[in-house]
Amino acid sequence: MNLHEKSNHHQGNSLERRKRRKERAQQLKQEREAREHALRKEEELLKEVLKLEQDALEEKIRLEQKKREKCERERQESNRRRLEKWEKEKTHYEVLIFRRLRGVISEAGSIDINEVWPNSSFTWDLGFDELDIIELYMRLEEEMDLEISDEDANGIGCLNDLLEFLVDKGLVDLATEELLDANEELYSDGFSFTKSSTIELILTFLSPSNKQEISMNNSLIKDLEMDEINVVEIVEEIENKTNINIEDKVIEKIENVRDIWCLLNWGKVW
């Protein structure tokens, strides 16, 4: 093979090699692009799957939240009905004291007042510890002008126990403005005799010469110059107005205008 032939042969081999390299490069490029395309497809599919899962999770959370809200509304409505039923079984006096206690307990424990119920245990339901309970009793003693002994405190486990203790012991100051103030909102639940109507009743039994400014703590005999017969006449008027029968031993306890107010509303004196 002469030099010219060798040169042509070398050029042919070089062209063939370049052609193979380009074909291989093209093949590698196509394979790379195919892999990248498949990867993009896989990523897009994964994103779609993740979005579907996220949407499903959000929908599940939304439905669970909606279910919880419905359950909470039903619970509150059930509690409201139970509270209404409970209040109907109590005297107006007991209902007012309960509402006052409920507010004090709510503030003392930083608790939503709607979570405080007659049967709420101070420990289990409201989360009070021993120190919290002691502080609560101290606050009640100060705000309601009463005294709760250690022996009495041991028998009090829930709000209703506390209410019954206060009512049974007659330890609540009935002369406080909070209980006696005659505004429509306070007495909208059925109070038929307010402070002013009680005083109006008393005035009808006073002689014109003895008309005066009357307070709830006025003694009927000492301050208003009534006698025992006047007291009996007032009691008979109360019996006519309320259709209740007041026992003689209750009449003997009557001392002041506040006692008449108690008789008008509950038929007894504390």
Secondary structure, 3 states (H helix, E strand, C coil): CCHHHHHHHHHHHHHHHHHHHHHHHHHHHHHHHHHHHHHHHHHHHHHHHHHHHHHHHHHHHHHHHHHHHHHHHHHHHHHHHHHHHHHHCCCHHHHHHHHHHHHHHHHHCCCCHHHCCCCCECCCCCCCCHHHHHHHHHHHHHHHCCCCCHHHHHCCCEHHHHHHHHHHHCCCCCCCHHHHCCCCCCCCCCCCCCHHHHHHHHHCCCCHHHCCCCCCCCECCCCCCCCHHHHHHHHHHHHHHHCCCCCHHHHCCCCEHHHHHHHHHHCCCC
